Amino acid sequence: MGINAVWKDEQGGELGRVDDPMMVLSRFTDTTYNLSKTACIRFLDPAGDACFNQLQLPVLAKEFRATASSDVAPAVLEHIQSLLELIERATNQTHSYLWFIGD
């Protein structure tokens, strides 16, 4: 199972999502890429959940943009672009959170 990104309001209602059925983000967060210097991406875990708030989302977006500009596989780049679109939408709505849900 991959790491699904789910944008939720403060009551837990779903506002949007990017699923990861091909485990693109899961493989991305393993040791294939050096994510140790990232503030947010390094905490994405295929076996757990992570939640980001309004203050953290711009940092997360910046890290994904920087990663997308490096040498990544086309499938990873496409998935990151989908995530960035979701992050941009979530950044503009108060009292909402972006969850990354592992298995």
Backbone as a chain_set.jsonl record, in Angstrom:
{"seq": "MGINAVWKDEQGGELGRVDDPMMVLSRFTDTTYNLSKTACIRFLDPAGDACFNQLQLPVLAKEFRATASSDVAPAVLEHIQSLLELIERATNQTHSYLWFIGD", "coords": {"N": [[0.834, -1.175, 0.0], [0.467, 2.241, -0.682], [1.393, 5.649, 0.217], [-1.151, 7.612, 0.93], [-2.331, 10.879, 0.241], [-4.374, 13.001, 1.995], [-6.547, 15.628, 2.183], [-8.053, 17.338, 4.754], [-10.805, 18.842, 6.543], [-11.256, 20.608, 9.71], [-13.059, 19.047, 11.09], [-12.602, 16.565, 10.158], [-13.625, 15.945, 7.721], [-13.331, 15.028, 4.306], [-11.63, 16.882, 1.865], [-10.16, 16.699, -0.414], [-7.901, 14.561, -2.291], [-4.946, 12.606, -2.999], [-4.233, 9.629, -4.142], [-2.046, 6.789, -3.74], [-1.686, 4.297, -5.291], [0.231, 2.857, -6.72], [2.41, 2.914, -5.149], [4.274, 4.983, -5.367], [5.037, 7.261, -3.834], [5.703, 5.965, -1.508], [7.966, 4.44, -2.267], [9.581, 6.541, -2.975], [10.124, 7.778, -0.528], [11.724, 5.968, 0.721], [15.095, 4.747, 0.975], [15.98, 5.561, -1.507], [16.147, 8.25, -2.236], [17.903, 10.982, -0.822], [16.583, 12.263, 1.867], [17.14, 13.325, 4.27], [17.818, 15.93, 4.928], [15.536, 17.376, 4.641], [12.796, 19.17, 6.09], [10.162, 18.378, 6.365], [9.333, 16.304, 4.467], [10.913, 14.124, 5.13], [9.609, 12.916, 7.224], [7.539, 11.432, 6.251], [6.009, 8.327, 6.188], [5.727, 5.049, 5.113], [4.498, 3.177, 6.74], [3.054, 4.538, 8.602], [1.282, 7.514, 9.768], [1.216, 10.994, 8.902], [0.722, 14.424, 9.656], [0.138, 17.653, 8.397], [-0.001, 21.132, 9.022], [-1.379, 24.477, 8.363], [0.812, 26.235, 8.626], [2.971, 24.607, 8.101], [2.603, 23.648, 5.532], [3.536, 25.395, 3.346], [6.315, 24.976, 3.588], [6.51, 22.241, 3.125], [5.597, 22.192, 0.454], [7.65, 23.669, -0.771], [9.809, 21.935, -0.389], [8.978, 19.688, -1.89], [8.908, 20.878, -4.429], [11.634, 21.467, -4.792], [12.674, 18.896, -4.802], [11.397, 17.893, -7.05], [12.714, 19.264, -8.992], [15.086, 18.013, -9.142], [16.864, 15.077, -10.295], [14.556, 12.941, -10.908], [12.462, 10.062, -11.354], [10.066, 9.839, -14.057], [7.466, 8.959, -13.21], [7.525, 9.556, -10.503], [7.846, 12.334, -10.596], [5.405, 13.075, -11.803], [3.606, 12.275, -9.807], [4.429, 13.922, -7.687], [3.767, 16.396, -8.771], [0.969, 16.223, -8.734], [0.602, 16.091, -5.963], [1.592, 18.62, -5.254], [-0.357, 20.284, -6.39], [-2.553, 19.637, -4.759], [-1.532, 20.445, -2.272], [-1.282, 23.207, -2.712], [-3.983, 23.941, -2.936], [-4.831, 23.256, -0.354], [-3.301, 24.965, 1.201], [-4.503, 27.396, 0.908], [-6.805, 27.363, 2.401], [-8.139, 27.91, 5.508], [-8.022, 26.258, 8.707], [-7.684, 23.598, 7.943], [-6.104, 20.458, 7.123], [-3.361, 18.525, 5.923], [-3.084, 15.222, 5.483], [-0.901, 12.461, 5.416], [-1.262, 9.248, 4.763], [-0.211, 6.175, 5.643], [0.058, 2.542, 5.449]], "CA": [[0.0, 0.0, 0.0], [1.227, 3.474, -0.77], [1.094, 6.719, 1.167], [-2.187, 8.457, 0.356], [-2.424, 12.237, 0.761], [-5.789, 13.341, 2.162], [-6.771, 16.963, 2.714], [-9.249, 17.263, 5.598], [-11.152, 20.006, 7.346], [-10.996, 20.365, 11.131], [-13.957, 17.999, 11.579], [-12.181, 15.305, 9.556], [-14.248, 15.761, 6.406], [-12.361, 15.014, 3.203], [-11.745, 17.974, 0.902], [-9.428, 16.302, -1.614], [-6.943, 13.493, -2.019], [-4.089, 12.03, -4.032], [-3.925, 8.262, -3.731], [-0.737, 6.262, -4.152], [-1.853, 2.844, -5.469], [1.441, 2.254, -7.287], [3.444, 3.066, -4.123], [5.292, 5.912, -5.847], [5.536, 8.049, -2.709], [6.331, 5.023, -0.573], [9.318, 4.146, -2.752], [10.305, 7.809, -2.949], [10.548, 8.091, 0.839], [12.709, 5.007, 1.236], [16.48, 5.221, 0.86], [16.329, 5.923, -2.882], [16.473, 9.674, -2.26], [18.389, 11.473, 0.459], [15.615, 13.221, 2.378], [17.508, 13.631, 5.654], [17.922, 17.379, 5.136], [14.225, 18.01, 4.525], [12.133, 19.385, 7.376], [8.846, 17.736, 6.38], [9.223, 15.072, 3.676], [11.592, 13.007, 5.789], [8.72, 12.296, 8.203], [6.525, 10.601, 5.59], [6.309, 6.949, 6.561], [4.787, 4.102, 4.498], [3.825, 2.374, 7.758], [2.411, 5.395, 9.593], [0.589, 8.702, 9.299], [1.801, 12.297, 9.219], [-0.243, 15.495, 9.441], [0.75, 18.964, 8.232], [-0.949, 22.23, 9.186], [-1.233, 25.635, 7.471], [2.154, 26.813, 8.714], [3.941, 23.651, 7.575], [2.353, 23.339, 4.122], [4.465, 26.052, 2.42], [7.624, 24.314, 3.681], [6.336, 20.966, 2.426], [5.54, 22.484, -0.984], [9.003, 24.067, -1.203], [10.638, 20.729, -0.445], [8.573, 18.883, -3.047], [9.356, 21.58, -5.64], [13.088, 21.266, -4.9], [12.874, 17.494, -5.168], [10.93, 17.715, -8.425], [13.687, 19.848, -9.917], [16.251, 17.131, -9.227], [16.737, 13.968, -11.234], [13.616, 11.937, -10.412], [11.779, 9.289, -12.401], [8.841, 10.489, -14.535], [6.307, 8.606, -12.377], [7.668, 10.317, -9.258], [7.581, 13.728, -10.937], [3.962, 13.211, -12.016], [2.953, 12.165, -8.5], [4.765, 15.136, -6.946], [2.96, 17.487, -9.337], [-0.385, 16.054, -8.18], [0.682, 16.483, -4.558], [1.742, 20.072, -5.187], [-1.666, 20.872, -6.656], [-3.344, 19.45, -3.547], [-0.943, 21.302, -1.237], [-1.652, 24.588, -3.018], [-5.394, 24.107, -2.556], [-4.939, 23.171, 1.106], [-2.641, 26.136, 1.778], [-5.395, 28.543, 0.814], [-8.009, 27.186, 3.211], [-7.825, 27.827, 6.928], [-8.602, 25.165, 9.501], [-7.634, 22.315, 7.246], [-4.857, 19.744, 7.351], [-3.007, 17.541, 4.906], [-2.652, 13.969, 6.095], [-0.271, 11.439, 4.593], [-1.702, 8.043, 5.461], [0.427, 4.931, 5.218], [-0.795, 1.376, 5.668]], "C": [[0.881, 1.242, 0.0], [0.896, 4.436, 0.352], [0.097, 7.646, 0.478], [-2.18, 9.817, 1.026], [-3.897, 12.615, 0.808], [-5.882, 14.702, 2.848], [-8.091, 16.934, 3.467], [-9.515, 18.593, 6.282], [-10.994, 19.649, 8.819], [-11.955, 19.358, 11.76], [-13.609, 16.625, 11.013], [-12.825, 15.01, 8.22], [-13.223, 15.888, 5.291], [-12.663, 16.119, 2.207], [-11.044, 17.659, -0.42], [-8.431, 15.217, -1.259], [-6.117, 13.172, -3.258], [-3.705, 10.653, -3.511], [-2.604, 7.805, -4.343], [-0.818, 4.748, -4.372], [-0.622, 2.139, -6.02], [2.649, 2.408, -6.358], [4.595, 3.982, -4.557], [5.891, 6.692, -4.678], [6.213, 7.158, -1.676], [7.761, 4.714, -0.985], [10.189, 5.398, -2.702], [10.864, 8.1, -1.558], [11.508, 7.062, 1.429], [14.114, 5.553, 0.979], [16.904, 5.607, -0.556], [16.79, 7.374, -2.971], [16.941, 10.098, -0.873], [17.463, 12.593, 0.94], [15.963, 13.686, 3.788], [17.583, 15.13, 5.937], [16.588, 18.092, 4.963], [13.598, 18.136, 5.912], [10.834, 18.594, 7.482], [8.822, 16.373, 5.683], [9.854, 13.882, 4.388], [10.718, 12.293, 6.811], [7.582, 11.506, 7.57], [6.937, 9.143, 5.733], [5.29, 6.007, 5.926], [4.0, 3.285, 5.519], [3.08, 3.221, 8.782], [1.727, 6.588, 8.941], [1.372, 9.949, 9.685], [0.775, 13.36, 8.859], [0.498, 16.823, 9.373], [-0.321, 20.045, 8.3], [-0.628, 23.381, 8.242], [0.166, 26.236, 7.492], [3.213, 25.905, 8.098], [3.789, 23.422, 6.069], [3.253, 24.093, 3.147], [5.863, 25.437, 2.433], [7.578, 22.995, 2.927], [6.321, 21.178, 0.913], [6.924, 22.849, -1.521], [9.91, 22.849, -1.336], [10.272, 19.844, -1.626], [9.004, 19.548, -4.345], [10.855, 21.367, -5.859], [13.401, 19.842, -5.333], [12.491, 17.257, -6.617], [11.918, 18.303, -9.427], [14.96, 19.012, -10.022], [15.957, 15.986, -10.2], [15.853, 12.87, -10.637], [12.943, 11.245, -11.599], [10.496, 10.006, -12.815], [7.608, 10.184, -13.681], [6.331, 9.374, -11.062], [7.333, 11.781, -9.509], [6.078, 13.968, -11.117], [3.21, 13.173, -10.681], [3.213, 13.42, -7.663], [3.954, 16.319, -7.469], [1.526, 17.421, -8.813], [-0.425, 16.468, -6.713], [0.788, 17.995, -4.415], [0.427, 20.794, -5.464], [-2.558, 20.785, -5.421], [-2.836, 20.351, -2.423], [-1.321, 22.757, -1.471], [-3.104, 24.865, -2.63], [-5.543, 24.139, -1.044], [-4.338, 24.404, 1.782], [-3.581, 27.327, 1.839], [-6.672, 28.408, 1.622], [-7.624, 27.02, 4.674], [-8.54, 26.649, 7.576], [-8.708, 23.862, 8.726], [-6.222, 21.753, 7.37], [-4.618, 18.75, 6.22], [-2.403, 16.343, 5.607], [-1.985, 13.097, 5.041], [-0.481, 10.136, 5.357], [-1.054, 6.806, 4.844], [-0.493, 3.756, 5.489], [-1.148, 1.309, 7.117]], "O": [[1.936, 1.259, 0.634], [0.211, 4.085, 1.313], [0.455, 8.378, -0.445], [-2.039, 9.908, 2.245], [-4.591, 12.561, -0.207], [-5.364, 14.897, 3.948], [-9.123, 16.559, 2.912], [-8.599, 19.365, 6.564], [-10.638, 18.517, 9.147], [-11.691, 18.864, 12.856], [-14.252, 15.632, 11.354], [-12.603, 13.946, 7.642], [-12.352, 16.757, 5.333], [-13.799, 16.278, 1.76], [-11.321, 18.299, -1.435], [-8.146, 14.976, -0.086], [-6.523, 13.427, -4.392], [-2.941, 10.532, -2.554], [-2.123, 8.366, -5.327], [-0.102, 3.992, -3.715], [-0.452, 0.939, -5.804], [3.773, 2.076, -6.733], [5.743, 3.78, -4.161], [7.112, 6.774, -4.546], [7.188, 7.563, -1.045], [8.667, 4.724, -0.151], [11.385, 5.323, -2.421], [11.974, 8.618, -1.437], [12.044, 7.266, 2.518], [14.265, 6.759, 0.783], [18.066, 5.945, -0.781], [17.726, 7.685, -3.707], [16.422, 9.617, 0.135], [17.554, 13.729, 0.473], [15.164, 14.367, 4.43], [17.424, 15.547, 7.084], [16.524, 19.31, 5.128], [13.842, 17.313, 6.794], [10.447, 18.184, 8.576], [8.341, 15.395, 6.255], [9.376, 12.755, 4.258], [11.042, 11.181, 7.226], [6.741, 10.962, 8.286], [8.073, 8.774, 5.435], [4.093, 6.15, 6.178], [2.939, 2.753, 5.193], [2.526, 2.678, 9.738], [1.61, 6.661, 7.718], [2.102, 9.955, 10.677], [0.043, 13.22, 7.879], [1.38, 17.091, 10.189], [-1.399, 19.908, 7.722], [0.282, 23.28, 7.419], [0.649, 26.702, 6.46], [4.242, 26.386, 7.625], [4.753, 23.043, 5.404], [3.711, 23.484, 2.18], [6.524, 25.384, 1.395], [8.499, 22.668, 2.179], [6.96, 20.43, 0.174], [7.321, 22.393, -2.593], [10.687, 22.747, -2.285], [11.155, 19.306, -2.295], [9.427, 18.86, -5.274], [11.292, 21.115, -6.982], [14.3, 19.618, -6.144], [13.166, 16.517, -7.333], [11.953, 17.884, -10.584], [15.808, 19.263, -10.878], [14.908, 15.958, -10.843], [16.344, 11.978, -9.944], [12.873, 11.792, -12.699], [9.899, 10.712, -12.002], [6.786, 11.072, -13.454], [5.288, 9.794, -10.562], [6.617, 12.399, -8.722], [5.548, 14.965, -10.627], [2.284, 13.954, -10.462], [2.303, 13.921, -7.003], [3.505, 17.155, -6.685], [0.937, 18.451, -8.485], [-1.372, 17.118, -6.272], [0.143, 18.584, -3.549], [0.133, 21.809, -4.834], [-3.241, 21.749, -5.076], [-3.632, 20.953, -1.703], [-1.648, 23.468, -0.522], [-3.409, 25.912, -2.059], [-6.295, 24.954, -0.509], [-4.824, 24.835, 2.827], [-3.463, 28.172, 2.726], [-7.546, 29.271, 1.53], [-6.879, 26.109, 5.033], [-9.525, 26.126, 7.056], [-9.688, 23.126, 8.839], [-5.273, 22.475, 7.68], [-5.559, 18.208, 5.64], [-1.352, 16.435, 6.24], [-2.455, 13.011, 3.907], [0.051, 9.946, 6.45], [-1.312, 6.446, 3.695], [-1.686, 3.939, 5.731], [-1.865, 0.401, 7.537]]}, "num_chains": 1, "name": "protein.A"}
